[in-house]
Amino acid sequence: MVGAQIRAARALIGWTAQELANHSGVGVATIRRAELKPGESGLTSPIAAAITRALEAAGIEFIAENGGGVGVRMRKPAGAA
């Protein structure tokens, strides 16, 4: 996970850093530091997992590096074509 993915995911769902902190149980200062760091976020695995779980529960899908770069998108609602 890179910092830009966290920022982009928050933007897609309209959350502030504080709202992500509330949903993930991660400190807002930690989230802000991770978002500002170029490249990899530098988060420990448990903290990255908590942020990922919170964002995925809100409808975010993380896109892995597959030659086109990492990213995020909104997940299609169940049953959507």
N, C-alpha and C positions, 0 to 999 in steps of 0.2 A: 504494500500500500504506500502510495506517495502522498505527500501533503496536498497536492493539487486535486487528488481524488476526493479527499475529505472535504475540501472547500467546495468542489463542484457538486458533490452529493448533498451538502447542506443547502446549496443554492437551489437545487432541483426540488427539494421538499420545503424550502422556505424556513429552515431552522437557523437560529443564531448559534454561535459557539456555546453559549450557556445552555440552550435547549438540548444540544447534543450531549453536553456534560451531564445534564439531568437524566437523559434517557440511557446513557451508557455507564454512569457511575464513575466516569473519568473526570479529573479536574479540568476546569476550563483553561487554565494556564497551560496544561499539558497539550490540550487540543490546539490551542493557538500556536504553541511552539512547533508542533508537528506540521501544521499547515504552512508555516513560514519556511520550513526547511526545504531547500531544493532537493529534488530526487527523493530517495527513500525517506520515510517519515522519522526513522530512528526510534520508533515506539517498540517497547518490549512486546513479545508475543501475546501475553494476557491482556495488555491494554489495547493493542491493535484488534484483538478478537472481540473485546467489549464494544469498541467503536463500530466494528463491522456488523456485529449482531444488531446493534441499535439501528444502524442505517438500513440494513436489510429488512428488519421488521417494519420499517417505515416505507418500504417499497423500492429501495435502491438495489441495483444489480451492479456488481463490480466487473469490469471487463479487464481481463488479464492481458499482459504483453503478448501479442501474437504476431508481431511484425508490423502492426499498425499503431502501437503504443497503448498504454493503459488508459482506462477511462471509467465512466459510470453512466448508467442510464436508468430510467424508470422501468421497473418490471411490469409486464403486461398483467392486468388483473386476470384472475382465474376465469377461464371460459371465454376470454377475448380472442377474436380471430386474428 
